[in-house]
Amino acid sequence: MRSTMMKYGAEHEEHRFSLSFLEAESRGQWRDIFLGIHLAEGEKLPEGLEAPSILVICNTDGDIIQIVLHDEGCDSEFQFTYAEKAQIEAYVGELENV
């Protein structure tokens, strides 16, 4: 996947990474899916992003409500582009029985 992980308002910087499923849990009407980000060889994280991961919040029907880029397990000041979110949505759509 080609990425543009960036701080809000910053210039786009391209990164290549893959995704992996970490875990899923239910919270009432929501289903949280946690994904890992694995940089491609030779890639470096943007300055200020230490340990990225992704939280995908879905409703009970499996519809994605929100995609959040975490850093060290907390919401971060970084964001994904629309194209990256589409790629993450496609990855989540391929997961079975999550």
All heavy atoms as an XYZ file, in Angstrom:
781
protein
N       0.840     -1.159      0.000
C       0.000      0.000      0.000
C       0.894      1.233      0.000
O       1.852      1.304      0.727
C      -0.871     -0.032      1.266
C      -1.668      1.200      1.470
S      -2.500      1.287      3.075
C      -3.298     -0.265      3.170
N       0.583      2.220     -0.806
C       1.291      3.485     -0.778
C       0.499      4.410      0.125
O      -0.697      4.527      0.019
C       1.419      4.076     -2.178
C       2.183      5.352     -2.082
C       3.184      5.642     -3.157
N       4.216      4.754     -3.475
C       5.424      4.754     -2.944
N       5.718      5.562     -1.962
N       6.336      3.948     -3.378
N       1.177      5.081      1.029
C       0.521      5.851      2.069
C       0.975      7.292      2.093
O       2.041      7.615      1.621
C       0.847      5.216      3.418
O       0.648      6.123      4.452
N       0.162      8.115      2.704
C       0.534      9.495      2.945
C       0.198      9.827      4.391
O      -0.572     10.722      4.658
C      -0.215     10.438      1.992
O      -0.160      9.902      0.696
C       0.375     11.810      1.991
N       0.748      9.063      5.324
C       0.550      9.386      6.729
C       1.142     10.765      6.956
O       2.292     11.006      6.622
C       1.267      8.380      7.632
C       0.629      7.037      7.676
S       1.524      5.930      8.780
C       2.945      5.523      7.775
N       0.334     11.676      7.468
C       0.829     13.034      7.643
C       0.110     13.701      8.793
O      -0.986     13.285      9.178
C       0.611     13.842      6.375
C      -0.839     13.977      6.014
S      -1.056     14.887      4.501
C      -2.823     15.126      4.561
N       0.722     14.744      9.345
C       0.065     15.545     10.355
C      -0.997     16.380      9.669
O      -0.883     16.724      8.496
C       1.062     16.474     11.049
C       1.956     15.792     12.032
C       2.789     16.804     12.775
C       3.672     16.109     13.783
N       4.482     17.071     14.548
N      -2.038     16.723     10.412
C      -3.068     17.597      9.867
C      -2.423     18.869      9.340
O      -1.637     19.508     10.022
C      -4.108     17.943     10.943
C      -4.989     16.786     11.293
C      -4.756     16.034     12.430
C      -6.052     16.431     10.475
C      -5.561     14.960     12.757
C      -6.853     15.350     10.781
C      -6.614     14.622     11.926
O      -7.405     13.563     12.231
N      -2.721     19.220      8.103
C      -2.213     20.442      7.499
C      -0.807     20.355      6.930
O      -0.330     21.298      6.326
N      -0.132     19.218      7.101
C       1.240     19.087      6.611
C       1.253     18.684      5.137
O       0.250     18.275      4.576
C       1.991     18.044      7.432
N       2.421     18.806      4.527
C       2.607     18.365      3.144
C       2.544     16.841      3.086
O       2.972     16.157      4.007
C       3.969     18.831      2.622
C       4.077     20.323      2.431
C       3.166     20.851      1.343
O       3.055     20.198      0.287
O       2.548     21.908      1.556
N       2.028     16.314      1.968
C       1.959     14.868      1.779
C       3.354     14.280      1.665
O       4.218     14.855      1.019
C       1.178     14.523      0.501
C      -0.283     14.747      0.631
N      -0.833     15.986      0.724
C      -1.306     13.866      0.695
C      -2.141     15.870      0.826
N      -2.457     14.604      0.809
N       3.553     13.149      2.304
C       4.799     12.402      2.193
C       4.435     10.939      1.995
O       3.696     10.371      2.783
C       5.642     12.566      3.464
C       6.990     11.896      3.365
C       7.819     12.108      4.624
O       7.543     13.046      5.380
O       8.736     11.314      4.840
N       4.893     10.341      0.919
C       4.518      8.974      0.575
C       5.275      7.934      1.405
O       6.476      8.063      1.614
C       4.810      8.716     -0.913
C       3.975      9.561     -1.850
C       2.586      9.019     -2.048
O       2.410      7.787     -2.031
O       1.668      9.823     -2.230
N       4.543      6.915      1.868
C       5.118      5.787      2.604
C       4.486      4.506      2.077
O       3.335      4.498      1.681
C       4.817      5.898      4.101
C       5.414      7.093      4.744
N       4.775      8.307      4.778
C       6.605      7.273      5.349
C       5.538      9.177      5.388
N       6.657      8.581      5.740
N       5.256      3.429      2.102
C       4.725      2.121      1.704
C       4.640      1.257      2.956
O       5.595      1.173      3.718
C       5.621      1.454      0.665
C       5.583      2.164     -0.688
C       6.508      1.518     -1.697
N       7.891      1.645     -1.231
C       8.740      0.620     -1.110
N       8.383     -0.594     -1.447
N       9.972      0.818     -0.674
N       3.467      0.621      3.146
C       3.303     -0.254      4.292
C       2.230     -1.287      4.007
O       1.439     -1.146      3.081
C       2.961      0.533      5.563
C       1.662      1.300      5.503
C       0.465      0.698      5.829
C       1.649      2.633      5.130
C      -0.724      1.400      5.784
C       0.473      3.353      5.089
C      -0.718      2.725      5.416
N       2.223     -2.341      4.827
C       1.176     -3.349      4.752
C       0.422     -3.338      6.073
O       0.842     -2.706      7.041
C       1.783     -4.727      4.474
O       2.688     -5.084      5.501
N      -0.710     -4.026      6.092
C      -1.562     -4.068      7.267
C      -1.659     -5.486      7.799
O      -1.515     -6.451      7.050
C      -2.973     -3.580      6.909
C      -3.077     -2.157      6.384
C      -4.470     -1.892      5.838
C      -2.739     -1.177      7.479
N      -1.938     -5.605      9.097
C      -2.211     -6.905      9.694
C      -3.308     -6.742     10.731
O      -3.434     -5.695     11.370
C      -0.952     -7.499     10.334
O      -0.532     -6.695     11.416
N      -4.103     -7.790     10.892
C      -5.155     -7.808     11.897
C      -4.527     -8.052     13.263
O      -3.708     -8.960     13.418
C      -6.169     -8.911     11.572
C      -7.185     -9.108     12.648
C      -8.257     -8.241     12.773
C      -7.057    -10.154     13.548
C      -9.196     -8.421     13.773
C      -7.993    -10.347     14.546
C      -9.061     -9.474     14.667
N      -4.887     -7.247     14.263
C      -4.383     -7.434     15.616
C      -5.454     -8.019     16.526
O      -5.245     -9.050     17.158
C      -3.868     -6.116     16.202
C      -2.694     -5.467     15.465
C      -2.356     -4.113     16.091
C      -1.481     -6.392     15.488
N      -6.613     -7.372     16.604
C      -7.699     -7.874     17.438
C      -8.980     -7.129     17.125
O      -8.959     -6.096     16.453
C      -7.368     -7.746     18.929
C      -7.269     -6.312     19.420
C      -7.028     -6.218     20.922
O      -7.843     -6.749     21.701
O      -6.012     -5.627     21.292
N     -10.084     -7.650     17.648
C     -11.379     -6.999     17.512
C     -12.123     -7.163     18.827
O     -11.934     -8.155     19.534
C     -12.180     -7.616     16.369
N     -12.928     -6.173     19.148
C     -13.741     -6.266     20.363
C     -15.031     -5.485     20.164
O     -15.080     -4.527     19.400
C     -12.984     -5.759     21.584
C     -12.587     -4.307     21.532
C     -11.790     -3.849     22.747
O     -10.832     -4.530     23.117
O     -12.158     -2.797     23.315
N     -16.067     -5.932     20.860
C     -17.366     -5.272     20.794
C     -17.549     -4.352     21.992
O     -17.129     -4.678     23.104
C     -18.486     -6.312     20.782
O     -18.425     -7.068     19.601
N     -18.181     -3.194     21.725
C     -18.538     -2.240     22.780
C     -19.959     -1.789     22.504
O     -20.189     -0.830     21.788
C     -17.677     -0.980     22.760
C     -16.239     -1.075     22.759
C     -15.572      0.324     22.730
N     -15.592      0.903     21.384
C     -16.192      2.032     21.047
N     -16.859      2.748     21.917
N     -16.133      2.486     19.804
N     -20.921     -2.501     23.034
C     -22.321     -2.143     22.806
C     -22.661     -2.212     21.334
O     -22.576     -3.261     20.710
N     -23.015     -1.075     20.756
C     -23.407     -1.035     19.338
C     -22.218     -0.928     18.382
O     -22.398     -0.843     17.178
C     -24.361      0.128     19.098
C     -23.735      1.493     19.296
C     -24.715      2.621     19.080
O     -25.864      2.405     18.720
N     -24.260      3.853     19.302
N     -20.996     -0.908     18.906
C     -19.805     -0.724     18.083
C     -18.921     -1.960     18.096
O     -18.858     -2.689     19.067
C     -18.986      0.477     18.559
C     -19.802      1.719     18.697
C     -20.076      2.387     19.852
C     -20.469      2.436     17.664
N     -20.858      3.474     19.589
C     -21.121      3.527     18.259
C     -20.585      2.258     16.287
C     -21.874      4.442     17.531
C     -21.329      3.159     15.564
C     -21.961      4.240     16.175
N     -18.202     -2.144     17.008
C     -17.194     -3.202     16.877
C     -15.889     -2.521     16.528
O     -15.789     -1.849     15.488
C     -17.601     -4.175     15.767
C     -16.680     -5.321     15.581
C     -17.085     -6.433     16.523
N     -16.296     -7.613     16.230
C     -15.873     -8.414     17.179
N     -16.178     -8.201     18.426
N     -15.167     -9.466     16.873
N     -14.890     -2.631     17.391
C     -13.579     -2.027     17.158
C     -12.628     -3.064     16.573
O     -12.500     -4.162     17.110
C     -12.975     -1.502     18.472
C     -13.772     -0.357     19.066
O     -14.571      0.256     18.336
O     -13.580     -0.077     20.265
N     -11.990     -2.697     15.485
C     -11.002     -3.569     14.841
C      -9.667     -2.834     14.885
O      -9.570     -1.678     14.460
C     -11.404     -3.877     13.387
C     -12.752     -4.594     13.368
C     -10.319     -4.708     12.699
C     -13.341     -4.774     11.991
N      -8.661     -3.510     15.421
C      -7.330     -2.923     15.541
C      -6.409     -3.560     14.505
O      -6.347     -4.788     14.405
C      -6.778     -3.131     16.953
C      -7.604     -2.458     18.006
C      -8.638     -3.125     18.635
C      -7.356     -1.137     18.362
C      -9.413     -2.507     19.605
C      -8.121     -0.504     19.321
C      -9.155     -1.192     19.950
N      -5.715     -2.724     13.743
C      -4.811     -3.182     12.696
C      -3.397     -2.690     12.970
O      -3.205     -1.581     13.487
C      -5.251     -2.654     11.325
C      -6.674     -2.987     10.883
C      -6.975     -2.300      9.548
C      -6.881     -4.483     10.777
N      -2.416     -3.501     12.600
C      -1.024     -3.101     12.677
C      -0.562     -2.546     11.345
O      -1.081     -2.916     10.291
N       0.395     -1.647     11.390
C       1.010     -1.063     10.198
C       2.459     -1.535     10.158
O       3.184     -1.414     11.144
C       0.985      0.473     10.241
C      -0.448      0.988     10.262
C       1.753      1.067      9.064
C      -0.553      2.489     10.432
N       2.872     -2.059      9.013
C       4.235     -2.562      8.848
C       4.870     -1.855      7.657
O       4.443     -2.050      6.516
C       4.219     -4.076      8.640
C       3.378     -4.766      9.678
N       3.822     -4.987     10.957
C       2.107     -5.220      9.628
C       2.864     -5.578     11.648
N       1.817     -5.727     10.868
N       5.859     -1.016      7.938
C       6.520     -0.266      6.875
C       7.295     -1.190      5.945
O       7.886     -2.177      6.389
C       7.482      0.760      7.460
C       6.854      1.934      8.202
C       7.938      2.806      8.806
C       5.968      2.747      7.278
N       7.297     -0.842      4.676
C       8.100     -1.570      3.697
C       9.578     -1.292      3.966
O       9.936     -0.281      4.589
C       7.729     -1.129      2.282
N      10.412     -2.190      3.503
C      11.853     -2.043      3.703
C      12.321     -0.687      3.170
O      11.936     -0.256      2.083
C      12.594     -3.164      2.987
C      14.067     -3.205      3.300
C      14.748     -4.424      2.717
O      14.107     -5.472      2.590
O      15.937     -4.303      2.392
N      13.137     -0.018      3.965
C      13.688      1.277      3.564
C      12.810      2.468      3.892
O      13.227      3.612      3.733
N      11.585      2.222      4.355
C      10.677      3.316      4.699
C      10.916      3.763      6.140
O      11.303      2.961      6.993
C       9.213      2.867      4.551
C       8.800      2.599      3.128
C       8.650      3.868      2.319
O       8.263      4.910      2.873
O       8.937      3.826      1.116
N      10.662      5.034      6.406
C      10.767      5.593      7.753
C       9.460      6.271      8.101
O       8.795      6.832      7.234
C      11.910      6.602      7.821
C      13.273      5.999      7.632
C      14.352      7.044      7.741
C      15.717      6.407      7.497
N      16.782      7.388      7.464
N       9.122      6.235      9.371
C       7.915      6.912      9.835
C       8.099      8.426      9.760
O       9.216      8.926      9.895
C       7.629      6.523     11.289
C       7.189      5.094     11.528
C       7.146      4.809     13.028
C       5.835      4.824     10.897
N       6.995      9.152      9.577
C       7.087     10.614      9.633
C       7.586     11.046     11.012
O       7.310     10.378     12.021
C       5.645     11.079      9.419
C       4.935      9.916      8.826
C       5.639      8.698      9.308
N       8.278     12.151     11.074
C       8.777     12.665     12.347
C       7.611     12.903     13.291
O       6.596     13.494     12.919
C       9.533     13.969     12.120
C      10.199     14.493     13.363
C      11.043     15.718     13.099
O      11.588     15.844     11.988
O      11.136     16.543     14.015
N       7.733     12.397     14.507
C       6.691     12.557     15.507
C       5.737     11.390     15.607
O       4.924     11.332     16.521
N       5.806     10.448     14.682
C       4.974      9.248     14.722
C       5.871      8.094     15.149
O       6.792      7.725     14.435
C       4.351      8.981     13.351
C       3.339      7.835     13.257
C       2.144      8.100     14.179
C       2.859      7.676     11.819
N       5.620      7.544     16.347
C       6.528      6.559     16.932
C       6.099      5.113     16.723
O       6.899      4.270     16.345
C       6.677      6.834     18.434
C       7.181      8.226     18.763
C       8.559      8.525     18.219
O       9.415      7.612     18.223
O       8.791      9.661     17.774
N       4.849      4.802     17.034
C       4.361      3.409     16.989
C       2.932      3.405     16.454
O       1.964      3.283     17.206
C       4.428      2.782     18.372
N       2.768      3.537     15.124
C       1.430      3.664     14.554
C       0.648      2.352     14.539
O       1.214      1.266     14.431
C       1.700      4.136     13.126
C       3.037      3.569     12.798
C       3.806      3.603     14.093
N      -0.657      2.499     14.666
C      -1.607      1.405     14.483
C      -2.924      2.046     14.053
O      -3.036      3.274     14.006
C      -1.777      0.594     15.772
O      -2.265      1.411     16.815
N      -3.890      1.218     13.741
C      -5.153      1.741     13.222
C      -6.305      1.178     14.046
O      -6.345     -0.014     14.336
C      -5.352      1.341     11.750
C      -4.206      1.874     10.900
C      -6.692      1.848     11.222
C      -4.177      1.304      9.494
N      -7.253      2.054     14.390
C      -8.518      1.659     14.993
C      -9.594      1.883     13.949
O      -9.739      2.999     13.431
C      -8.815      2.502     16.241
C     -10.247      2.443     16.770
C     -10.620      1.029     17.204
C     -10.435      3.437     17.898
N     -10.329      0.823     13.612
C     -11.456      0.926     12.695
C     -12.714      0.668     13.513
O     -12.861     -0.403     14.112
C     -11.350     -0.099     11.543
C     -12.530      0.040     10.594
C     -10.038      0.070     10.788
N     -13.609      1.648     13.564
C     -14.843      1.530     14.330
C     -15.973      1.198     13.362
O     -16.209      1.925     12.396
C     -15.151      2.838     15.089
C     -13.985      3.194     16.014
C     -16.463      2.704     15.875
C     -14.079      4.572     16.617
N     -16.653      0.083     13.634
C     -17.759     -0.375     12.795
C     -19.033     -0.443     13.625
O     -18.986     -0.558     14.853
C     -17.469     -1.774     12.252
S     -15.971     -1.901     11.262
N     -20.186     -0.422     12.948
C     -21.433     -0.681     13.646
C     -21.678     -2.187     13.658
O     -20.874     -2.950     13.123
C     -22.600      0.107     13.036
C     -22.898     -0.280     11.603
O     -22.532     -1.348     11.116
N     -23.575      0.618     10.900
N     -22.774     -2.616     14.246
C     -23.033     -4.060     14.363
C     -23.314     -4.721     13.018
O     -23.214     -5.938     12.903
C     -24.205     -4.332     15.328
O     -25.336     -3.558     14.916
C     -23.821     -3.969     16.753
N     -23.638     -3.923     11.997
C     -23.833     -4.470     10.650
C     -22.514     -4.606      9.895
O     -22.483     -5.102      8.773
C     -24.779     -3.574      9.841
C     -26.190     -3.580     10.379
O     -26.608     -4.621     10.945
O     -26.876     -2.545     10.247
N     -21.406     -4.130     10.493
C     -20.103     -4.214      9.847
C     -19.748     -3.013      9.005
O     -18.704     -2.993      8.362
N     -20.605     -1.986      8.992
C     -20.307     -0.763      8.243
C     -19.248      0.041      8.988
O     -19.356      0.238     10.207
C     -21.557      0.101      8.079
C     -22.661     -0.616      7.331
O     -22.354     -1.340      6.358
O     -23.836     -0.455      7.729
N     -18.251      0.520      8.265
C     -17.191      1.311      8.887
C     -17.715      2.716      9.161
O     -18.218      3.393      8.271
C     -15.936      1.352      8.003
C     -15.332     -0.061      7.893
C     -14.909      2.344      8.568
C     -14.158     -0.171      6.953
N     -17.566      3.135     10.412
C     -18.016      4.455     10.847
C     -16.845      5.430     10.879
O     -16.977      6.586     10.499
C     -18.660      4.379     12.248
C     -19.806      3.355     12.265
C     -19.112      5.742     12.730
C     -20.918      3.633     11.274
N     -15.680      4.952     11.331
C     -14.525      5.839     11.463
C     -13.230      5.029     11.391
O     -13.176      3.892     11.849
C     -14.593      6.590     12.798
C     -13.551      7.663     12.961
C     -13.778      8.467     14.242
O     -14.591      8.121     15.087
N     -13.050      9.549     14.378
N     -12.188      5.657     10.829
C     -10.840      5.082     10.795
C      -9.909      6.077     11.470
O      -9.836      7.234     11.060
C     -10.379      4.805      9.350
C     -11.303      3.784      8.687
C      -8.931      4.313      9.338
C     -11.046      3.572      7.211
N      -9.222      5.611     12.523
C      -8.384      6.490     13.333
C      -6.948      5.980     13.318
O      -6.707      4.797     13.590
C      -8.900      6.547     14.787
C      -8.054      7.485     15.627
C     -10.368      6.946     14.834
N      -6.009      6.853     13.004
C      -4.587      6.509     13.077
C      -4.114      6.757     14.503
O      -4.184      7.879     15.007
C      -3.774      7.346     12.086
C      -2.263      7.138     12.076
C      -1.901      5.680     11.820
C      -1.613      8.030     11.029
N      -3.708      5.694     15.177
C      -3.200      5.791     16.548
C      -1.685      5.864     16.541
O      -1.039      5.371     15.621
C      -3.600      4.545     17.345
C      -4.977      4.604     17.888
N      -5.529      3.584     18.601
C      -5.937      5.562     17.836
C      -6.746      3.900     18.979
N      -7.026      5.084     18.516
N      -1.139      6.449     17.584
C       0.295      6.420     17.841
C       0.469      5.989     19.288
O      -0.097      6.612     20.190
C       0.929      7.789     17.606
C       2.443      7.744     17.643
O       3.020      6.657     17.455
O       3.059      8.809     17.855
N       1.191      4.920     19.486
C       1.396      4.341     20.807
C       0.070      4.078     21.506
O      -0.089      4.298     22.702
C       2.307      5.236     21.650
C       3.689      5.375     21.039
C       4.621      6.268     21.833
O       4.153      7.188     22.536
O       5.833      6.020     21.753
N      -0.944      3.615     20.738
C      -2.227      3.222     21.293
C      -3.215      4.338     21.552
O      -4.308      4.082     22.049
N      -2.875      5.582     21.214
C      -3.766      6.723     21.446
C      -4.012      7.465     20.137
O      -3.209      7.397     19.217
C      -3.141      7.692     22.446
S      -2.811      6.960     24.050
N      -5.134      8.211     20.079
C      -5.394      9.051     18.914
C      -4.178      9.933     18.662
O      -3.522     10.382     19.596
C      -6.605      9.949     19.144
C      -7.912      9.184     19.195
O      -7.897      7.949     19.049
O      -8.952      9.826     19.393
N      -3.878     10.162     17.387
C      -2.704     10.966     17.053
C      -3.092     12.169     16.209
O      -4.231     12.298     15.761
C      -1.675     10.118     16.294
O      -2.092      9.917     14.961
N      -2.126     13.029     15.975
C      -2.342     14.211     15.140
C      -2.104     13.903     13.662
O      -2.113     14.800     12.839
C      -1.437     15.348     15.612
C       0.043     15.010     15.557
C       0.902     16.093     16.174
O       0.557     17.279     16.063
O       1.931     15.740     16.765
N      -1.932     12.634     13.340
C      -1.715     12.220     11.958
C      -3.031     11.723     11.368
O      -3.948     11.342     12.087
C      -0.655     11.116     11.887
C       0.722     11.607     12.205
C       1.142     11.726     13.521
C       1.591     11.978     11.196
C       2.410     12.186     13.821
C       2.863     12.441     11.486
C       3.274     12.550     12.810
N      -3.110     11.724     10.047
C      -4.326     11.308      9.355
C      -3.988     10.521      8.102
O      -2.863     10.563      7.611
C      -5.148     12.529      8.985
C      -4.444     13.446      7.983
C      -5.245     14.675      7.663
O      -6.427     14.727      7.939
N      -4.610     15.672      7.077
N      -4.985      9.815      7.587
C      -4.870      9.119      6.316
C      -5.581      9.927      5.232
O      -6.503     10.685      5.518
C      -5.532      7.735      6.385
C      -4.789      6.742      7.224
C      -5.302      6.308      8.429
C      -3.583      6.225      6.799
C      -4.628      5.380      9.201
C      -2.891      5.299      7.552
C      -3.416      4.878      8.762
N      -5.176      9.730      3.988
C      -5.874     10.340      2.857
C      -7.119      9.510      2.564
O      -7.293      8.407      3.067
C      -4.984     10.371      1.608
O      -4.728      9.026      1.202
C      -3.671     11.111      1.864
N      -7.993     10.036      1.711
C      -9.196      9.290      1.321
C      -8.825      7.974      0.639
O      -9.455      6.950      0.870
C     -10.077     10.131      0.386
C     -10.726     11.297      1.083
C     -10.377     12.593      0.764
C     -11.692     11.091      2.066
C     -10.971     13.675      1.409
C     -12.287     12.153      2.714
C     -11.925     13.451      2.382
O     -12.502     14.510      3.031
N      -7.791      7.994     -0.188
C      -7.367      6.769     -0.886
C      -6.867      5.732      0.111
O      -7.157      4.539     -0.022
C      -6.286      7.083     -1.916
N      -6.134      6.163      1.119
C      -5.637      5.230      2.134
C      -6.789      4.642      2.925
O      -6.822      3.450      3.205
C      -4.669      5.940      3.076
C      -3.384      6.315      2.402
C      -2.601      7.341      3.171
O      -3.082      7.881      4.176
O      -1.473      7.602      2.734
N      -7.754      5.496      3.270
C      -8.928      4.991      3.989
C      -9.666      3.956      3.145
O     -10.130      2.947      3.665
C      -9.855      6.140      4.374
C      -9.318      6.968      5.514
C     -10.293      8.060      5.898
C      -9.746      8.880      7.054
N     -10.678      9.940      7.467
N      -9.745      4.176      1.843
C     -10.394      3.215      0.954
C      -9.637      1.889      0.962
O     -10.248      0.816      0.955
C     -10.496      3.771     -0.463
N      -8.318      1.950      0.986
C      -7.512      0.726      1.033
C      -7.706      0.005      2.369
O      -7.792     -1.222      2.416
C      -6.034      1.043      0.806
C      -5.765      1.511     -0.608
C      -4.340      1.970     -0.819
O      -3.615      2.269      0.124
N      -3.933      2.031     -2.075
N      -7.798      0.761      3.463
C      -8.034      0.156      4.773
C      -9.425     -0.480      4.805
O      -9.600     -1.594      5.296
C      -7.862      1.207      5.894
C      -6.394      1.640      5.965
C      -8.341      0.659      7.237
C      -6.145      2.905      6.770
N     -10.410      0.213      4.242
C     -11.771     -0.337      4.169
C     -11.775     -1.647      3.388
O     -12.431     -2.610      3.778
C     -12.713      0.666      3.515
C     -13.001      1.872      4.375
C     -13.742      2.966      3.655
O     -13.972      2.866      2.424
O     -14.091      3.961      4.314
N     -11.033     -1.700      2.288
C     -10.955     -2.922      1.490
C     -10.322     -4.047      2.300
O     -10.788     -5.193      2.268
C     -10.172     -2.682      0.205
N      -9.263     -3.741      3.053
C      -8.593     -4.746      3.879
C      -9.555     -5.288      4.931
O      -9.689     -6.499      5.109
C      -7.353     -4.158      4.542
C      -6.615     -5.145      5.411
C      -5.693     -6.017      4.847
C      -6.860     -5.220      6.771
C      -5.019     -6.945      5.637
C      -6.197     -6.133      7.570
C      -5.270     -7.000      6.996
O      -4.618     -7.927      7.771
N     -10.272     -4.394      5.605
C     -11.245     -4.812      6.635
C     -12.348     -5.645      6.000
O     -12.793     -6.644      6.568
C     -11.799     -3.589      7.387
C     -12.977     -3.971      8.275
C     -10.706     -2.934      8.213
N     -12.771     -5.270      4.793
C     -13.807     -6.017      4.093
C     -13.395     -7.445      3.766
O     -14.252     -8.325      3.626
N     -12.102     -7.684      3.657
C     -11.604     -9.023      3.353
C     -11.448     -9.892      4.596
O     -11.287    -11.105      4.485
C     -10.253     -8.934      2.635
C     -10.357     -8.322      1.261
C      -9.000     -8.126      0.601
O      -7.981     -8.534      1.182
O      -8.965     -7.550     -0.490
N     -11.484     -9.282      5.779
C     -11.350    -10.062      7.016
C     -12.620    -10.877      7.225
O     -13.729    -10.390      7.031
C     -11.146     -9.129      8.212
C      -9.849     -8.317      8.225
C      -9.870     -7.353      9.403
C      -8.650     -9.222      8.302
N     -12.473    -12.113      7.654
C     -13.619    -12.986      7.893
C     -13.792    -13.200      9.384
O     -12.842    -13.359     10.133
C     -13.399    -14.340      7.216
C     -13.356    -14.265      5.710
C     -13.202    -15.616      5.078
O     -13.561    -16.614      5.726
O     -12.727    -15.668      3.950
N     -15.067    -13.211      9.811
C     -15.425    -13.528     11.203
C     -14.677    -12.674     12.216
O     -14.129    -13.181     13.183
C     -15.175    -15.012     11.496
C     -15.938    -15.902     10.557
O     -17.097    -15.630     10.270
N     -15.303    -16.952     10.079
N     -14.634    -11.392     11.970
C     -13.931    -10.509     12.909
C     -14.931     -9.892     13.857
O     -15.978     -9.523     13.550
C     -13.181     -9.392     12.157
C     -12.424     -8.536     13.124
C     -12.269     -9.977     11.143
